[in-house]
């Protein structure tokens, strides 16, 4: 999961891109970068860290031009902490191209070998985004006529990318002297929307991972980029679009609606907030049917993404809804925080219980999902320490039993608390008196109710079905082996990291 932006405007875009990255900061807290275009000249600044820490006034002044792209990075399996893997990436042959990518290529190793042996291109990092950039550059070279481009040639090159690349990818790229290109993988796994702004000087276009970036920057949402579609906006602001994959079907990642996206975003015509309300309704119905014996005094959400589900669950069951935890806004999301010790410490730094809402009560805690169980275990303990008589736990999502290979850094199966355990055993592991999960079909129905036109979803972390068809047991074993090496490195440096208190991102 990363956040991407692309803009073609009639005035300097550096401030707009910076503001847009702040809005998308929840999609990546590991690194940030902006590249702008001034004619055929690129300006770029990127580094590790949060947006507010990466960019200073001197950096912003250097980012001249009326066209640009921007990126916030969330580390995934195989990525390193090196700032060299911050995006956008750049190549200068056969054209100057800068690219930002959200997602994960599942055949990046194969592509890297092809690039070296067949395409005679060199990849400098371990990032699959740099691989994708070089595939695009090669396809543009193969399709161009005397090294000249037009929209049809560019769309042909994107078709070549779709033929070669597997996995999930939403992409923004600038081609020096030509314009802004954006495209989405044929399954539409990762989100991408675009909008426009009418100005006195002409129409401006903005492409973003989530519609909330358009809203806050004054752009009107037009629509999502369709699966397999590419859009191109030239330097003068002329807009072109074309389907570039022969077989495309929409399978948006359902975890976007559960946890990743902001509630005020609309993705594939689905309000994230409304979908989360529906999740609460379906979860309440399951509680009524299967746990009618529970004596619940109050429903309390785990801030922030579970709040709509918890609110609607309480309304459906006729129970009191209360805020029982105060969140420290200056601690990042722990979903991707390295090191188990840091994860446990960060929960206490991030949340504090309001004792009066727990003392002497049977509480139903509602969270969006349970992955490792670290956060859930600490929160249940906090509720008991605050005086709760009984602590029940509800997850608005089904058990996470499989890794996600499409751009969300889900842990290995051995790290997932649901692996090899039933609900009762998981409840004991997190210290809850009772535990209830959402059913997968109910989760899908919750999202589908908001937009019945979306029939299918990418839900591999719940059901183990990988829609690209190229993920098998050997592939998962290689990913888990890679993560195993990373975990060993984490354990060696955990004490140093704790001393430095380098808390930057979150682990669910």
N, C-alpha and C positions, 0 to 999 in steps of 0.2 A: 504494500500500500504506500503510494506516494501522492503528492499533489502537484498538478501541472497547470500552467497558464500559457496562453499565447494571445497576442494582441496585434492588430494593425489599426493604427489611429492616425489622427490628423495633427497631433501635437506630441510632445515628448511623453514616453510611456514608463519611464523609470519609477516614478512615484506610484502609478497605477499598479504596476507589477509588484512592488513592495507591499502595498496595501492588500493586494490580492493574496500574497503569500501569508500575510498575517491571518487572513480569514481561513486559509487552508492549513494553518499550522498543525491542526489536529491530525492531519494525514501524514506528517513526517516531522520529527524533531531531531533528526540526526545530522542533517546538513541542508544547506540552502544555496541556491544560485540563480542569477539573472543574467541573460544575454540579450543585448539590444543590437539593432541594425541601423546604421547611419549610411544610407546608400548601399554600397557593397562592402562596407567595413563593419565588422563585428566588434562589440565591446562586451566583456564578460567579467563577472566577479562571482566566486563561489568559495565556500569553505565549510568545515564542520561546525555545527552548532545551530541554535535557534535563529530565526530570521532577525530578531532584534539585535543579536550579537554578531551576526555575520556582516551586516551592512553598516558602514559609517558614512558620514556626509561626503567624505572624499571619494568613497566607492560610488555613491549615487551620482555625484557630479560627472564621473567618468562614463556612466551608462547613458550615452547620448543616442537619440534616434526615435523615430515614430513607430517602430515595430520591435517586438521582443517576445521572448519566452522566459518562463521562470519555473522553478522546481523546488519542492521540499522533499527530502529523502527520508524514508523509513528503511532501516537495514533489513535485508532478507538473507536467507541461507546463502553462503558463499561470498557475501559482501564483506568488506573489511572496514576498519575504522579509518583508513587512509582518506585524506581529503582529496586524493586523486580520483576517488570514486564519487565525489560530489558531482551533481549534474547542474547544467547541461554538459554534454560531451560535444567535441568538435573534430571535424576532419576538413582537410583542404583539397582533397582530390576525389573525383574530378571537379567538384564544385565545393565552395565553402558551405558547410552544413553544420548547424548546431541543433542538438536534439535533446528533448526531455521525455522520459518514459515512465509510465506507471504500470506495473504488472510484473510478470516473470516469464521468460522463455523457457519452456521445458526441454528444448533441443539445442540449448546454447553451446554445449560442448561439441556437438556434431557440426554446428554452424561455424564455430571457431576453427575447427579443422578444415572445413571447406574454404573458409576465407583465406587461410594460410596456404593451402595446397593448390586450390583452383583459382581463386580470385586474386591471389598475390597481395593480400591486404593483411596488415599487422594490427593485432589488438593488444593494448598496453596494460589493461587492468583485468580483474576477474569479473567485471560487471557485465551482465547480459545486455544492459542498455547500450554499451559500447559495441557489442556484437550486432545488435539491431541497427545501430547507426551505420556500421560498415556494410551491412547487407543492403540497406537503403542506398548508400552511396554507390555500391556496385551496380545495383539495378538501374539507377539513374544513368550511370555510364553506359550500360548495355542498351538502354532505350533511347538515349539522346541521339540527335542527328547533328554531326559536326559540333558536338558539345554545346548545342543549343537546346533549350527546354521550352515547352509550352504546357498548358494544363493537361492535355491529353497524354503527353509523354510522361508527365509526373504521375498521373493516375495509372499508367501502364507499369511504372516502376513500383508503385504501391501494390499492384496486383502481383508482381514478382515477390515482394516481401511476404504477402499472404501465402504464396505457394511454398515458400521456404521456411517460414517461421511458425512454430507451434507454441501454444500457451496463451497467456493473457497479455495484451498490450494496448494501452491508450497512449497516443504519441502526439507531441507537438514538435515541429521542426521549422527552422528558417533556412532557406536556400539563398545564398548571397546574390543580390541583384534581381531576385525573382519574387519572393514573397513567403508567406506562411502556409505551412502544410500541417494538417491534423488528420489522424485516422485511428480507427478502432478495430480490434481483432474481429474475425468473422463470427465469434460467439458473443461478442458484446459483454465480456466478463467484467472488465473494469469500466467505470463510468466516464463519460465525456459529453459535455453539452456546449452549445455556443449561443451567443446572443449578439445583439447589435445596439448601437446608440446613434441616434440621428443628431448631427451637429450642423452648425451653420456652414462648416467647411466640407461636410459630406458624411457618409456613413462610416462608423467605426465598428470593428468586429472583435469579440473576445471569446476565446475558447477556454474552458476550465473543467476541472474534475467534478466540481459540484456547482449547482445553480446558485448557491448562497454567495459565491464570489461575484457572479453577475449582479445579483440583487444589491449588494453593498457598494459596488462600483458604478451603479447607475445604468447598467445595460439591461435590455429587455430580453428575457429568455425566448429564443426562437424554437429550439427543439434539441433533442439528443442527436449526437452523431450516431448514425445507424450502424449496427454490426457490419463490418466489412466495408464501410463507406469511407471515402476520403473527401475532405474539403480543402480547397486551396484559395487563398486570398492574395492577389498580387499586390505589388507595391503601390498601385493606384487605388486599391480598395475594391477591385472587381472580385466578385465571389463566384466560385465554381464548386460543384460537387458531383460525385459519381460513385455508384456501387463498384467496388473493385475486387470483390470475392465472389466466385461463381455460386457458391453455396454458403449462405449466411443465415444464422438463426439467433434469436435473442435469448441468451441465458445469463442475465445479470447475476453477479455474486450476491447471494442472499445475506451474507454477513455484513454487507454495506448497510442494510436496513436494520440489522440487529444492533450493530455497535459502531461501525467505522465512520459512517457519514454523520454530518451534523443534522439535528432534527429539523432545521428550517430549510433543508435542501429538498429538491425534487429530482429524482433520478429515474429515467425511463418512464416518465409520467406518473411516478409514484411518490407521494409525499412521505418522507421518512417518518415524520411525526405521526401522521395518520396510521401508517403501518404499525408503529409501535403501540398506538392505542389499541389496534385490533389484536395485537399479540397479548395484551393484558386481558382482553375480553375472552379470548380462547383459553388462556391459562386459568382464568377464573372459572370457566365452565368445567374444566378438567378437575379443578379442586372440588367443586360442588359434587361432581359425579364420583370421585374416587377418595376424597378426604373430607367428607361431610362431618366427620367426628371431631375435626380440629376446632378447638376453642381459641379463636384468634381475636385478640383485643384491638390490634392496630397493624396497619400495613405501612412498611417503611422502605423507601427505595434506597438503593446504593447509587449515589450520585455519579455521573449525571445521566448517562444514556438510558438507564432503566426507569427514569421518572415517569414518562408517559404510560408505560406498561403497568407500573405499580398503581398509578392514579386510576386507570380504567379498571384494573383488577379490584381495587377497593370499592369503586362505584358499583361494579357488577355484583359484588358480594354484600353490599350494604355495610361495609366496614369503615372505620375511621382511617383516613390517610394522614400521615404525619411525616415531617422531615426529622429524621433522627440522627443524621450525620451532617456535619459541616465540613465542606471541602476546602482545603487550602489551594487556592487558584495558582499558586506559584510552584507547585510540584507537577511535573508532567505526567502523561499517561504511562502507567507501569506495564502496559501490555507487552512492550518490547524491551524492558529494562534488563540488561545483562546481569547474571548472578543471582542465585536464589536468596542469599543473605540480603542483598540490596533490595530485592523485591519485598521481603518481609518488613524491612525497616521502613521502606517508602510508604507502605500502607498506613502505618501509624503517623507518619509525617503528613500524609495527604488527607486523612479523615480523622475527625474527632467526634465522639458520641455526645448527644444531648441527653444527659442522664434522666431527666424528667420524663422523656418519652419511652424509656425502657423499664424503669424501676417498677417492679411488681406486676409486669404485664407479660402476656404471651404475644410475641411479635412475629409477624410474617415479613421477612426480608425478601426483597425482590431485586434480582440483578439481571442484566441483559444476557449473560452467559457465564459458564464456568469452564475454564480451560485447564490450567494446571491445578487450580484449587487453592493456590497460595493466598490470594486476596480474600477468597471466601472464608477460609479457615481463620484468618486474622480478624475479619469483620464479625464473624460469629462469636469469637472470643471477646471482642470489644463489647458486643451486645450483652454478653453474660456479665462482664465486669461492670457494666452500667446498671445492672440489677434486673435484667430480663429473667422471668421465671422459666419460660420456654422459648426456644428460638427455632422457628420454621424457616425454610429457605426455598424460594421458588426461582427458577431460571426461565426467562422468556424465550430461550433457545433450547433445542434438544441437546443431549450429551455430545460433546466434541470428542470423537473417537479416532479421527484420521487427520493426517497433516494436510495443510493447504499448500499447494505448489504453484498457485497462480498469483502470487504477490503479497500474501499475508504470511508473516513469519510464525506460523503455528509451530509448536514444538513437536518433537518426535513422539511416536505412540507411547514410548515408555515414560515420557514426561506427562502425558495427558492423564488426568485423574480418573477419567471414565474408562480407560483401557483396562479390561479384565475385571471391572467391578460393576455390580448392579446398583440400583438407587440407594438401597439400604446401606450398602458398604461405603458408597460415596458420602452419604450423610454422616456416617461414623468418622470418616476421614476428615471432614470439615467441621465436625463437632456439632452438627445440627440435630435437633430432635426428630424432624421429618424433612424430607427433600422431595420436591416435585419439579419435573422437567416438562417443557413444552413438547408436544408431539411434532414431528417434522411436517406431516401433512397439515397440521394446524398452523404451523409457522408459514408454510407456503400459502395457505389460504388467507392468512392475515395480510400478506403483501398483495396477493392477487385480487383481494376485495377492493383495493384502492384503484387498481388498474386491471380490469379483467382481460385486457389485451396481452398482458404478459403471462404466458402459459408455463414457461419453464424457467428454472433457476440453476445456477451453479451452486451446489450445496455439498461439495465433496467432503468438507470437514465433518459433516454429520452422517453422510451415507456411504462415503468411500467411492462414489461414482465420479470419475474424472472425464469430463465431457469431450476433451480434445482427443481422447482415444489413444494417446501415446504414453500414458503413465501406468507402469506396471510395478510388480513387486521389486524388480531389480532397481528401477528408478527410485522408488521410495527408500530402498535400502541405501542407495548411494547418497541421497539427501540426508538421511539419518546419520550415516557415517560422517558426513561433513559436519553436521551439527554436533556430533559427539566430540570431534576435535576442537570445535569452538568452545564447547562446555568445559573441556579440560583446561583450555587457556583461561577461561573465565575464573575457574576455581583458584588458579595460581595467583591471579591478580585481585581476587575479591577483597582481601584485607586492605590492600593499598587503595582500592577504589572506595572502600568504606571510610578510610581515614580522610580521603580527599572530599568525601561527600559529593561525588559527581553524579547527582540524581538529575537525569535529563528526560527520561521517558518511562512509560508505564507498562506493566505486565498484568494481564487479567488472570 
